[in-house]
Amino acid sequence: MLKGSHWFEMVPVYAELWWRMFQSLTHQRPWGFPGWTRSLVISQLAIGLLSTLLIDPLSSVLLGLSLIQPLVRLRKPTPPLRAVVRQSGTAVCLGVILASLIRTDLQWVAGIA
């Protein structure tokens, strides 16, 4: 999640690490990750890029929208459940849950704590 300016401060640090990973994977520099396999570096690179550049910023936006959704649903008249499921707010709430589950699952599969 975005916490103040921490995300913006860390992106250059992550970008430098990702660039080193990319250069090591493409044999542009010596292997700088002792004890790591190529597949582990590739998975760390993919998860890092997806997490930092896509999931973290979008999760923050979607989380804010999903917190408002229950308040909006309290207004009268309340539509039937079938109509509620097809509304965009429900999709946003489900998107936040799905993105969180995907991120957690990818981190678990890659062995990141």
Phi and psi restraints in degrees (range 20) as a CNS / XPLOR table:
assign (resid 1 and name C) (resid 2 and name N)
       (resid 2 and name CA) (resid 2 and name C) 1.0 -78.1 20.0 2
assign (resid 2 and name N) (resid 2 and name CA)
       (resid 2 and name C) (resid 3 and name N) 1.0 128.7 20.0 2
assign (resid 2 and name C) (resid 3 and name N)
       (resid 3 and name CA) (resid 3 and name C) 1.0 -127.1 20.0 2
assign (resid 3 and name N) (resid 3 and name CA)
       (resid 3 and name C) (resid 4 and name N) 1.0 95.3 20.0 2
assign (resid 3 and name C) (resid 4 and name N)
       (resid 4 and name CA) (resid 4 and name C) 1.0 59.2 20.0 2
assign (resid 4 and name N) (resid 4 and name CA)
       (resid 4 and name C) (resid 5 and name N) 1.0 -131.8 20.0 2
assign (resid 4 and name C) (resid 5 and name N)
       (resid 5 and name CA) (resid 5 and name C) 1.0 -96.2 20.0 2
assign (resid 5 and name N) (resid 5 and name CA)
       (resid 5 and name C) (resid 6 and name N) 1.0 3.6 20.0 2
assign (resid 5 and name C) (resid 6 and name N)
       (resid 6 and name CA) (resid 6 and name C) 1.0 -57.6 20.0 2
assign (resid 6 and name N) (resid 6 and name CA)
       (resid 6 and name C) (resid 7 and name N) 1.0 -43.1 20.0 2
assign (resid 6 and name C) (resid 7 and name N)
       (resid 7 and name CA) (resid 7 and name C) 1.0 -60.0 20.0 2
assign (resid 7 and name N) (resid 7 and name CA)
       (resid 7 and name C) (resid 8 and name N) 1.0 -44.5 20.0 2
assign (resid 7 and name C) (resid 8 and name N)
       (resid 8 and name CA) (resid 8 and name C) 1.0 -68.1 20.0 2
assign (resid 8 and name N) (resid 8 and name CA)
       (resid 8 and name C) (resid 9 and name N) 1.0 -31.9 20.0 2
assign (resid 8 and name C) (resid 9 and name N)
       (resid 9 and name CA) (resid 9 and name C) 1.0 -72.4 20.0 2
assign (resid 9 and name N) (resid 9 and name CA)
       (resid 9 and name C) (resid 10 and name N) 1.0 -32.4 20.0 2
assign (resid 9 and name C) (resid 10 and name N)
       (resid 10 and name CA) (resid 10 and name C) 1.0 -85.4 20.0 2
assign (resid 10 and name N) (resid 10 and name CA)
       (resid 10 and name C) (resid 11 and name N) 1.0 -21.8 20.0 2
assign (resid 10 and name C) (resid 11 and name N)
       (resid 11 and name CA) (resid 11 and name C) 1.0 -57.1 20.0 2
assign (resid 11 and name N) (resid 11 and name CA)
       (resid 11 and name C) (resid 12 and name N) 1.0 -45.3 20.0 2
assign (resid 11 and name C) (resid 12 and name N)
       (resid 12 and name CA) (resid 12 and name C) 1.0 -62.5 20.0 2
assign (resid 12 and name N) (resid 12 and name CA)
       (resid 12 and name C) (resid 13 and name N) 1.0 -35.1 20.0 2
assign (resid 12 and name C) (resid 13 and name N)
       (resid 13 and name CA) (resid 13 and name C) 1.0 -65.1 20.0 2
assign (resid 13 and name N) (resid 13 and name CA)
       (resid 13 and name C) (resid 14 and name N) 1.0 -46.7 20.0 2
assign (resid 13 and name C) (resid 14 and name N)
       (resid 14 and name CA) (resid 14 and name C) 1.0 -63.3 20.0 2
assign (resid 14 and name N) (resid 14 and name CA)
       (resid 14 and name C) (resid 15 and name N) 1.0 -42.0 20.0 2
assign (resid 14 and name C) (resid 15 and name N)
       (resid 15 and name CA) (resid 15 and name C) 1.0 -60.4 20.0 2
assign (resid 15 and name N) (resid 15 and name CA)
       (resid 15 and name C) (resid 16 and name N) 1.0 -39.6 20.0 2
assign (resid 15 and name C) (resid 16 and name N)
       (resid 16 and name CA) (resid 16 and name C) 1.0 -65.1 20.0 2
assign (resid 16 and name N) (resid 16 and name CA)
       (resid 16 and name C) (resid 17 and name N) 1.0 -42.2 20.0 2
assign (resid 16 and name C) (resid 17 and name N)
       (resid 17 and name CA) (resid 17 and name C) 1.0 -63.7 20.0 2
assign (resid 17 and name N) (resid 17 and name CA)
       (resid 17 and name C) (resid 18 and name N) 1.0 -45.1 20.0 2
assign (resid 17 and name C) (resid 18 and name N)
       (resid 18 and name CA) (resid 18 and name C) 1.0 -62.6 20.0 2
assign (resid 18 and name N) (resid 18 and name CA)
       (resid 18 and name C) (resid 19 and name N) 1.0 -38.4 20.0 2
assign (resid 18 and name C) (resid 19 and name N)
       (resid 19 and name CA) (resid 19 and name C) 1.0 -65.1 20.0 2
assign (resid 19 and name N) (resid 19 and name CA)
       (resid 19 and name C) (resid 20 and name N) 1.0 -41.6 20.0 2
assign (resid 19 and name C) (resid 20 and name N)
       (resid 20 and name CA) (resid 20 and name C) 1.0 -61.9 20.0 2
assign (resid 20 and name N) (resid 20 and name CA)
       (resid 20 and name C) (resid 21 and name N) 1.0 -42.1 20.0 2
assign (resid 20 and name C) (resid 21 and name N)
       (resid 21 and name CA) (resid 21 and name C) 1.0 -61.5 20.0 2
assign (resid 21 and name N) (resid 21 and name CA)
       (resid 21 and name C) (resid 22 and name N) 1.0 -47.0 20.0 2
assign (resid 21 and name C) (resid 22 and name N)
       (resid 22 and name CA) (resid 22 and name C) 1.0 -60.3 20.0 2
assign (resid 22 and name N) (resid 22 and name CA)
       (resid 22 and name C) (resid 23 and name N) 1.0 -45.4 20.0 2
assign (resid 22 and name C) (resid 23 and name N)
       (resid 23 and name CA) (resid 23 and name C) 1.0 -63.7 20.0 2
assign (resid 23 and name N) (resid 23 and name CA)
       (resid 23 and name C) (resid 24 and name N) 1.0 -38.4 20.0 2
assign (resid 23 and name C) (resid 24 and name N)
       (resid 24 and name CA) (resid 24 and name C) 1.0 -67.4 20.0 2
assign (resid 24 and name N) (resid 24 and name CA)
       (resid 24 and name C) (resid 25 and name N) 1.0 -39.4 20.0 2
assign (resid 24 and name C) (resid 25 and name N)
       (resid 25 and name CA) (resid 25 and name C) 1.0 -68.9 20.0 2
assign (resid 25 and name N) (resid 25 and name CA)
       (resid 25 and name C) (resid 26 and name N) 1.0 -30.5 20.0 2
assign (resid 25 and name C) (resid 26 and name N)
       (resid 26 and name CA) (resid 26 and name C) 1.0 -97.8 20.0 2
assign (resid 26 and name N) (resid 26 and name CA)
       (resid 26 and name C) (resid 27 and name N) 1.0 13.4 20.0 2
assign (resid 26 and name C) (resid 27 and name N)
       (resid 27 and name CA) (resid 27 and name C) 1.0 60.1 20.0 2
assign (resid 27 and name N) (resid 27 and name CA)
       (resid 27 and name C) (resid 28 and name N) 1.0 30.7 20.0 2
assign (resid 27 and name C) (resid 28 and name N)
       (resid 28 and name CA) (resid 28 and name C) 1.0 -88.4 20.0 2
assign (resid 28 and name N) (resid 28 and name CA)
       (resid 28 and name C) (resid 29 and name N) 1.0 -14.3 20.0 2
assign (resid 28 and name C) (resid 29 and name N)
       (resid 29 and name CA) (resid 29 and name C) 1.0 -147.7 20.0 2
assign (resid 29 and name N) (resid 29 and name CA)
       (resid 29 and name C) (resid 30 and name N) 1.0 161.2 20.0 2
assign (resid 29 and name C) (resid 30 and name N)
       (resid 30 and name CA) (resid 30 and name C) 1.0 -61.0 20.0 2
assign (resid 30 and name N) (resid 30 and name CA)
       (resid 30 and name C) (resid 31 and name N) 1.0 155.3 20.0 2
assign (resid 30 and name C) (resid 31 and name N)
       (resid 31 and name CA) (resid 31 and name C) 1.0 -64.8 20.0 2
assign (resid 31 and name N) (resid 31 and name CA)
       (resid 31 and name C) (resid 32 and name N) 1.0 116.2 20.0 2
assign (resid 31 and name C) (resid 32 and name N)
       (resid 32 and name CA) (resid 32 and name C) 1.0 -106.5 20.0 2
assign (resid 32 and name N) (resid 32 and name CA)
       (resid 32 and name C) (resid 33 and name N) 1.0 20.5 20.0 2
assign (resid 32 and name C) (resid 33 and name N)
       (resid 33 and name CA) (resid 33 and name C) 1.0 -130.4 20.0 2
assign (resid 33 and name N) (resid 33 and name CA)
       (resid 33 and name C) (resid 34 and name N) 1.0 72.4 20.0 2
assign (resid 33 and name C) (resid 34 and name N)
       (resid 34 and name CA) (resid 34 and name C) 1.0 -62.4 20.0 2
assign (resid 34 and name N) (resid 34 and name CA)
       (resid 34 and name C) (resid 35 and name N) 1.0 137.1 20.0 2
assign (resid 34 and name C) (resid 35 and name N)
       (resid 35 and name CA) (resid 35 and name C) 1.0 85.7 20.0 2
assign (resid 35 and name N) (resid 35 and name CA)
       (resid 35 and name C) (resid 36 and name N) 1.0 -4.8 20.0 2
assign (resid 35 and name C) (resid 36 and name N)
       (resid 36 and name CA) (resid 36 and name C) 1.0 -104.4 20.0 2
assign (resid 36 and name N) (resid 36 and name CA)
       (resid 36 and name C) (resid 37 and name N) 1.0 140.0 20.0 2
assign (resid 36 and name C) (resid 37 and name N)
       (resid 37 and name CA) (resid 37 and name C) 1.0 -85.7 20.0 2
assign (resid 37 and name N) (resid 37 and name CA)
       (resid 37 and name C) (resid 38 and name N) 1.0 164.6 20.0 2
assign (resid 37 and name C) (resid 38 and name N)
       (resid 38 and name CA) (resid 38 and name C) 1.0 -61.2 20.0 2
assign (resid 38 and name N) (resid 38 and name CA)
       (resid 38 and name C) (resid 39 and name N) 1.0 -40.0 20.0 2
assign (resid 38 and name C) (resid 39 and name N)
       (resid 39 and name CA) (resid 39 and name C) 1.0 -66.1 20.0 2
assign (resid 39 and name N) (resid 39 and name CA)
       (resid 39 and name C) (resid 40 and name N) 1.0 -34.7 20.0 2
assign (resid 39 and name C) (resid 40 and name N)
       (resid 40 and name CA) (resid 40 and name C) 1.0 -67.8 20.0 2
assign (resid 40 and name N) (resid 40 and name CA)
       (resid 40 and name C) (resid 41 and name N) 1.0 -40.7 20.0 2
assign (resid 40 and name C) (resid 41 and name N)
       (resid 41 and name CA) (resid 41 and name C) 1.0 -64.8 20.0 2
assign (resid 41 and name N) (resid 41 and name CA)
       (resid 41 and name C) (resid 42 and name N) 1.0 -41.9 20.0 2
assign (resid 41 and name C) (resid 42 and name N)
       (resid 42 and name CA) (resid 42 and name C) 1.0 -62.5 20.0 2
assign (resid 42 and name N) (resid 42 and name CA)
       (resid 42 and name C) (resid 43 and name N) 1.0 -44.1 20.0 2
assign (resid 42 and name C) (resid 43 and name N)
       (resid 43 and name CA) (resid 43 and name C) 1.0 -67.2 20.0 2
assign (resid 43 and name N) (resid 43 and name CA)
       (resid 43 and name C) (resid 44 and name N) 1.0 -38.8 20.0 2
assign (resid 43 and name C) (resid 44 and name N)
       (resid 44 and name CA) (resid 44 and name C) 1.0 -63.7 20.0 2
assign (resid 44 and name N) (resid 44 and name CA)
       (resid 44 and name C) (resid 45 and name N) 1.0 -40.6 20.0 2
assign (resid 44 and name C) (resid 45 and name N)
       (resid 45 and name CA) (resid 45 and name C) 1.0 -63.8 20.0 2
assign (resid 45 and name N) (resid 45 and name CA)
       (resid 45 and name C) (resid 46 and name N) 1.0 -48.1 20.0 2
assign (resid 45 and name C) (resid 46 and name N)
       (resid 46 and name CA) (resid 46 and name C) 1.0 -64.2 20.0 2
assign (resid 46 and name N) (resid 46 and name CA)
       (resid 46 and name C) (resid 47 and name N) 1.0 -45.9 20.0 2
assign (resid 46 and name C) (resid 47 and name N)
       (resid 47 and name CA) (resid 47 and name C) 1.0 -66.3 20.0 2
assign (resid 47 and name N) (resid 47 and name CA)
       (resid 47 and name C) (resid 48 and name N) 1.0 -41.2 20.0 2
assign (resid 47 and name C) (resid 48 and name N)
       (resid 48 and name CA) (resid 48 and name C) 1.0 -62.0 20.0 2
assign (resid 48 and name N) (resid 48 and name CA)
       (resid 48 and name C) (resid 49 and name N) 1.0 -45.6 20.0 2
assign (resid 48 and name C) (resid 49 and name N)
       (resid 49 and name CA) (resid 49 and name C) 1.0 -63.4 20.0 2
assign (resid 49 and name N) (resid 49 and name CA)
       (resid 49 and name C) (resid 50 and name N) 1.0 -48.9 20.0 2
assign (resid 49 and name C) (resid 50 and name N)
       (resid 50 and name CA) (resid 50 and name C) 1.0 -62.3 20.0 2
assign (resid 50 and name N) (resid 50 and name CA)
       (resid 50 and name C) (resid 51 and name N) 1.0 -45.5 20.0 2
assign (resid 50 and name C) (resid 51 and name N)
       (resid 51 and name CA) (resid 51 and name C) 1.0 -66.3 20.0 2
assign (resid 51 and name N) (resid 51 and name CA)
       (resid 51 and name C) (resid 52 and name N) 1.0 -50.4 20.0 2
assign (resid 51 and name C) (resid 52 and name N)
       (resid 52 and name CA) (resid 52 and name C) 1.0 -74.2 20.0 2
assign (resid 52 and name N) (resid 52 and name CA)
       (resid 52 and name C) (resid 53 and name N) 1.0 -40.9 20.0 2
assign (resid 52 and name C) (resid 53 and name N)
       (resid 53 and name CA) (resid 53 and name C) 1.0 -94.6 20.0 2
assign (resid 53 and name N) (resid 53 and name CA)
       (resid 53 and name C) (resid 54 and name N) 1.0 -17.9 20.0 2
assign (resid 53 and name C) (resid 54 and name N)
       (resid 54 and name CA) (resid 54 and name C) 1.0 -121.0 20.0 2
assign (resid 54 and name N) (resid 54 and name CA)
       (resid 54 and name C) (resid 55 and name N) 1.0 -58.6 20.0 2
assign (resid 54 and name C) (resid 55 and name N)
       (resid 55 and name CA) (resid 55 and name C) 1.0 -70.8 20.0 2
assign (resid 55 and name N) (resid 55 and name CA)
       (resid 55 and name C) (resid 56 and name N) 1.0 -44.9 20.0 2
assign (resid 55 and name C) (resid 56 and name N)
       (resid 56 and name CA) (resid 56 and name C) 1.0 -59.9 20.0 2
assign (resid 56 and name N) (resid 56 and name CA)
       (resid 56 and name C) (resid 57 and name N) 1.0 -52.5 20.0 2
assign (resid 56 and name C) (resid 57 and name N)
       (resid 57 and name CA) (resid 57 and name C) 1.0 -65.2 20.0 2
assign (resid 57 and name N) (resid 57 and name CA)
       (resid 57 and name C) (resid 58 and name N) 1.0 -41.2 20.0 2
assign (resid 57 and name C) (resid 58 and name N)
       (resid 58 and name CA) (resid 58 and name C) 1.0 -69.4 20.0 2
assign (resid 58 and name N) (resid 58 and name CA)
       (resid 58 and name C) (resid 59 and name N) 1.0 -36.3 20.0 2
assign (resid 58 and name C) (resid 59 and name N)
       (resid 59 and name CA) (resid 59 and name C) 1.0 -61.6 20.0 2
assign (resid 59 and name N) (resid 59 and name CA)
       (resid 59 and name C) (resid 60 and name N) 1.0 -38.7 20.0 2
assign (resid 59 and name C) (resid 60 and name N)
       (resid 60 and name CA) (resid 60 and name C) 1.0 -64.2 20.0 2
assign (resid 60 and name N) (resid 60 and name CA)
       (resid 60 and name C) (resid 61 and name N) 1.0 -43.4 20.0 2
assign (resid 60 and name C) (resid 61 and name N)
       (resid 61 and name CA) (resid 61 and name C) 1.0 -66.5 20.0 2
assign (resid 61 and name N) (resid 61 and name CA)
       (resid 61 and name C) (resid 62 and name N) 1.0 -47.6 20.0 2
assign (resid 61 and name C) (resid 62 and name N)
       (resid 62 and name CA) (resid 62 and name C) 1.0 -67.0 20.0 2
assign (resid 62 and name N) (resid 62 and name CA)
       (resid 62 and name C) (resid 63 and name N) 1.0 -33.3 20.0 2
assign (resid 62 and name C) (resid 63 and name N)
       (resid 63 and name CA) (resid 63 and name C) 1.0 -63.7 20.0 2
assign (resid 63 and name N) (resid 63 and name CA)
       (resid 63 and name C) (resid 64 and name N) 1.0 -43.4 20.0 2
assign (resid 63 and name C) (resid 64 and name N)
       (resid 64 and name CA) (resid 64 and name C) 1.0 -60.3 20.0 2
assign (resid 64 and name N) (resid 64 and name CA)
       (resid 64 and name C) (resid 65 and name N) 1.0 -42.9 20.0 2
assign (resid 64 and name C) (resid 65 and name N)
       (resid 65 and name CA) (resid 65 and name C) 1.0 -66.7 20.0 2
assign (resid 65 and name N) (resid 65 and name CA)
       (resid 65 and name C) (resid 66 and name N) 1.0 -37.9 20.0 2
assign (resid 65 and name C) (resid 66 and name N)
       (resid 66 and name CA) (resid 66 and name C) 1.0 -71.4 20.0 2
assign (resid 66 and name N) (resid 66 and name CA)
       (resid 66 and name C) (resid 67 and name N) 1.0 -24.9 20.0 2
assign (resid 66 and name C) (resid 67 and name N)
       (resid 67 and name CA) (resid 67 and name C) 1.0 -73.3 20.0 2
assign (resid 67 and name N) (resid 67 and name CA)
       (resid 67 and name C) (resid 68 and name N) 1.0 -29.8 20.0 2
assign (resid 67 and name C) (resid 68 and name N)
       (resid 68 and name CA) (resid 68 and name C) 1.0 -77.8 20.0 2
assign (resid 68 and name N) (resid 68 and name CA)
       (resid 68 and name C) (resid 69 and name N) 1.0 -29.2 20.0 2
assign (resid 68 and name C) (resid 69 and name N)
       (resid 69 and name CA) (resid 69 and name C) 1.0 -53.4 20.0 2
assign (resid 69 and name N) (resid 69 and name CA)
       (resid 69 and name C) (resid 70 and name N) 1.0 -47.4 20.0 2
assign (resid 69 and name C) (resid 70 and name N)
       (resid 70 and name CA) (resid 70 and name C) 1.0 -61.7 20.0 2
assign (resid 70 and name N) (resid 70 and name CA)
       (resid 70 and name C) (resid 71 and name N) 1.0 -35.1 20.0 2
assign (resid 70 and name C) (resid 71 and name N)
       (resid 71 and name CA) (resid 71 and name C) 1.0 -65.6 20.0 2
assign (resid 71 and name N) (resid 71 and name CA)
       (resid 71 and name C) (resid 72 and name N) 1.0 -39.9 20.0 2
assign (resid 71 and name C) (resid 72 and name N)
       (resid 72 and name CA) (resid 72 and name C) 1.0 -66.7 20.0 2
assign (resid 72 and name N) (resid 72 and name CA)
       (resid 72 and name C) (resid 73 and name N) 1.0 -36.1 20.0 2
assign (resid 72 and name C) (resid 73 and name N)
       (resid 73 and name CA) (resid 73 and name C) 1.0 -69.9 20.0 2
assign (resid 73 and name N) (resid 73 and name CA)
       (resid 73 and name C) (resid 74 and name N) 1.0 -16.1 20.0 2
assign (resid 73 and name C) (resid 74 and name N)
       (resid 74 and name CA) (resid 74 and name C) 1.0 -75.6 20.0 2
assign (resid 74 and name N) (resid 74 and name CA)
       (resid 74 and name C) (resid 75 and name N) 1.0 -14.9 20.0 2
assign (resid 74 and name C) (resid 75 and name N)
       (resid 75 and name CA) (resid 75 and name C) 1.0 -66.6 20.0 2
assign (resid 75 and name N) (resid 75 and name CA)
       (resid 75 and name C) (resid 76 and name N) 1.0 149.2 20.0 2
assign (resid 75 and name C) (resid 76 and name N)
       (resid 76 and name CA) (resid 76 and name C) 1.0 -92.8 20.0 2
assign (resid 76 and name N) (resid 76 and name CA)
       (resid 76 and name C) (resid 77 and name N) 1.0 152.8 20.0 2
assign (resid 76 and name C) (resid 77 and name N)
       (resid 77 and name CA) (resid 77 and name C) 1.0 -78.4 20.0 2
assign (resid 77 and name N) (resid 77 and name CA)
       (resid 77 and name C) (resid 78 and name N) 1.0 146.5 20.0 2
assign (resid 77 and name C) (resid 78 and name N)
       (resid 78 and name CA) (resid 78 and name C) 1.0 -87.8 20.0 2
assign (resid 78 and name N) (resid 78 and name CA)
       (resid 78 and name C) (resid 79 and name N) 1.0 123.9 20.0 2
assign (resid 78 and name C) (resid 79 and name N)
       (resid 79 and name CA) (resid 79 and name C) 1.0 -74.2 20.0 2
assign (resid 79 and name N) (resid 79 and name CA)
       (resid 79 and name C) (resid 80 and name N) 1.0 165.7 20.0 2
assign (resid 79 and name C) (resid 80 and name N)
       (resid 80 and name CA) (resid 80 and name C) 1.0 -64.7 20.0 2
assign (resid 80 and name N) (resid 80 and name CA)
       (resid 80 and name C) (resid 81 and name N) 1.0 158.8 20.0 2
assign (resid 80 and name C) (resid 81 and name N)
       (resid 81 and name CA) (resid 81 and name C) 1.0 -56.5 20.0 2
assign (resid 81 and name N) (resid 81 and name CA)
       (resid 81 and name C) (resid 82 and name N) 1.0 -38.8 20.0 2
assign (resid 81 and name C) (resid 82 and name N)
       (resid 82 and name CA) (resid 82 and name C) 1.0 -59.0 20.0 2
assign (resid 82 and name N) (resid 82 and name CA)
       (resid 82 and name C) (resid 83 and name N) 1.0 -40.0 20.0 2
assign (resid 82 and name C) (resid 83 and name N)
       (resid 83 and name CA) (resid 83 and name C) 1.0 -73.4 20.0 2
assign (resid 83 and name N) (resid 83 and name CA)
       (resid 83 and name C) (resid 84 and name N) 1.0 -35.9 20.0 2
assign (resid 83 and name C) (resid 84 and name N)
       (resid 84 and name CA) (resid 84 and name C) 1.0 -64.0 20.0 2
assign (resid 84 and name N) (resid 84 and name CA)
       (resid 84 and name C) (resid 85 and name N) 1.0 -41.0 20.0 2
assign (resid 84 and name C) (resid 85 and name N)
       (resid 85 and name CA) (resid 85 and name C) 1.0 -62.8 20.0 2
assign (resid 85 and name N) (resid 85 and name CA)
       (resid 85 and name C) (resid 86 and name N) 1.0 -30.9 20.0 2
assign (resid 85 and name C) (resid 86 and name N)
       (resid 86 and name CA) (resid 86 and name C) 1.0 -87.7 20.0 2
assign (resid 86 and name N) (resid 86 and name CA)
       (resid 86 and name C) (resid 87 and name N) 1.0 -1.7 20.0 2
assign (resid 86 and name C) (resid 87 and name N)
       (resid 87 and name CA) (resid 87 and name C) 1.0 -81.3 20.0 2
assign (resid 87 and name N) (resid 87 and name CA)
       (resid 87 and name C) (resid 88 and name N) 1.0 153.9 20.0 2
assign (resid 87 and name C) (resid 88 and name N)
       (resid 88 and name CA) (resid 88 and name C) 1.0 -65.1 20.0 2
assign (resid 88 and name N) (resid 88 and name CA)
       (resid 88 and name C) (resid 89 and name N) 1.0 -33.0 20.0 2
assign (resid 88 and name C) (resid 89 and name N)
       (resid 89 and name CA) (resid 89 and name C) 1.0 -61.5 20.0 2
assign (resid 89 and name N) (resid 89 and name CA)
       (resid 89 and name C) (resid 90 and name N) 1.0 -37.7 20.0 2
assign (resid 89 and name C) (resid 90 and name N)
       (resid 90 and name CA) (resid 90 and name C) 1.0 -66.0 20.0 2
assign (resid 90 and name N) (resid 90 and name CA)
       (resid 90 and name C) (resid 91 and name N) 1.0 -39.9 20.0 2
assign (resid 90 and name C) (resid 91 and name N)
       (resid 91 and name CA) (resid 91 and name C) 1.0 -62.6 20.0 2
assign (resid 91 and name N) (resid 91 and name CA)
       (resid 91 and name C) (resid 92 and name N) 1.0 -38.2 20.0 2
assign (resid 91 and name C) (resid 92 and name N)
       (resid 92 and name CA) (resid 92 and name C) 1.0 -64.7 20.0 2
assign (resid 92 and name N) (resid 92 and name CA)
       (resid 92 and name C) (resid 93 and name N) 1.0 -47.3 20.0 2
assign (resid 92 and name C) (resid 93 and name N)
       (resid 93 and name CA) (resid 93 and name C) 1.0 -59.7 20.0 2
assign (resid 93 and name N) (resid 93 and name CA)
       (resid 93 and name C) (resid 94 and name N) 1.0 -44.6 20.0 2
assign (resid 93 and name C) (resid 94 and name N)
       (resid 94 and name CA) (resid 94 and name C) 1.0 -67.0 20.0 2
assign (resid 94 and name N) (resid 94 and name CA)
       (resid 94 and name C) (resid 95 and name N) 1.0 -33.4 20.0 2
assign (resid 94 and name C) (resid 95 and name N)
       (resid 95 and name CA) (resid 95 and name C) 1.0 -63.2 20.0 2
assign (resid 95 and name N) (resid 95 and name CA)
       (resid 95 and name C) (resid 96 and name N) 1.0 -41.0 20.0 2
assign (resid 95 and name C) (resid 96 and name N)
       (resid 96 and name CA) (resid 96 and name C) 1.0 -63.5 20.0 2
assign (resid 96 and name N) (resid 96 and name CA)
       (resid 96 and name C) (resid 97 and name N) 1.0 -44.4 20.0 2
assign (resid 96 and name C) (resid 97 and name N)
       (resid 97 and name CA) (resid 97 and name C) 1.0 -64.1 20.0 2
assign (resid 97 and name N) (resid 97 and name CA)
       (resid 97 and name C) (resid 98 and name N) 1.0 -45.1 20.0 2
assign (resid 97 and name C) (resid 98 and name N)
       (resid 98 and name CA) (resid 98 and name C) 1.0 -63.9 20.0 2
assign (resid 98 and name N) (resid 98 and name CA)
       (resid 98 and name C) (resid 99 and name N) 1.0 -44.2 20.0 2
assign (resid 98 and name C) (resid 99 and name N)
       (resid 99 and name CA) (resid 99 and name C) 1.0 -62.6 20.0 2
assign (resid 99 and name N) (resid 99 and name CA)
       (resid 99 and name C) (resid 100 and name N) 1.0 -40.5 20.0 2
assign (resid 99 and name C) (resid 100 and name N)
       (resid 100 and name CA) (resid 100 and name C) 1.0 -64.3 20.0 2
assign (resid 100 and name N) (resid 100 and name CA)
       (resid 100 and name C) (resid 101 and name N) 1.0 -41.6 20.0 2
assign (resid 100 and name C) (resid 101 and name N)
       (resid 101 and name CA) (resid 101 and name C) 1.0 -66.4 20.0 2
assign (resid 101 and name N) (resid 101 and name CA)
       (resid 101 and name C) (resid 102 and name N) 1.0 -41.1 20.0 2
assign (resid 101 and name C) (resid 102 and name N)
       (resid 102 and name CA) (resid 102 and name C) 1.0 -63.3 20.0 2
assign (resid 102 and name N) (resid 102 and name CA)
       (resid 102 and name C) (resid 103 and name N) 1.0 -44.3 20.0 2
assign (resid 102 and name C) (resid 103 and name N)
       (resid 103 and name CA) (resid 103 and name C) 1.0 -62.4 20.0 2
assign (resid 103 and name N) (resid 103 and name CA)
       (resid 103 and name C) (resid 104 and name N) 1.0 -46.2 20.0 2
assign (resid 103 and name C) (resid 104 and name N)
       (resid 104 and name CA) (resid 104 and name C) 1.0 -62.5 20.0 2
assign (resid 104 and name N) (resid 104 and name CA)
       (resid 104 and name C) (resid 105 and name N) 1.0 -42.9 20.0 2
assign (resid 104 and name C) (resid 105 and name N)
       (resid 105 and name CA) (resid 105 and name C) 1.0 -65.9 20.0 2
assign (resid 105 and name N) (resid 105 and name CA)
       (resid 105 and name C) (resid 106 and name N) 1.0 -42.9 20.0 2
assign (resid 105 and name C) (resid 106 and name N)
       (resid 106 and name CA) (resid 106 and name C) 1.0 -63.5 20.0 2
assign (resid 106 and name N) (resid 106 and name CA)
       (resid 106 and name C) (resid 107 and name N) 1.0 -40.1 20.0 2
assign (resid 106 and name C) (resid 107 and name N)
       (resid 107 and name CA) (resid 107 and name C) 1.0 -66.4 20.0 2
assign (resid 107 and name N) (resid 107 and name CA)
       (resid 107 and name C) (resid 108 and name N) 1.0 -37.8 20.0 2
assign (resid 107 and name C) (resid 108 and name N)
       (resid 108 and name CA) (resid 108 and name C) 1.0 -67.5 20.0 2
assign (resid 108 and name N) (resid 108 and name CA)
       (resid 108 and name C) (resid 109 and name N) 1.0 -44.5 20.0 2
assign (resid 108 and name C) (resid 109 and name N)
       (resid 109 and name CA) (resid 109 and name C) 1.0 -63.3 20.0 2
assign (resid 109 and name N) (resid 109 and name CA)
       (resid 109 and name C) (resid 110 and name N) 1.0 -39.9 20.0 2
assign (resid 109 and name C) (resid 110 and name N)
       (resid 110 and name CA) (resid 110 and name C) 1.0 -79.1 20.0 2
assign (resid 110 and name N) (resid 110 and name CA)
       (resid 110 and name C) (resid 111 and name N) 1.0 -10.2 20.0 2
assign (resid 110 and name C) (resid 111 and name N)
       (resid 111 and name CA) (resid 111 and name C) 1.0 82.2 20.0 2
assign (resid 111 and name N) (resid 111 and name CA)
       (resid 111 and name C) (resid 112 and name N) 1.0 23.9 20.0 2
assign (resid 111 and name C) (resid 112 and name N)
       (resid 112 and name CA) (resid 112 and name C) 1.0 -92.1 20.0 2
assign (resid 112 and name N) (resid 112 and name CA)
       (resid 112 and name C) (resid 113 and name N) 1.0 132.8 20.0 2
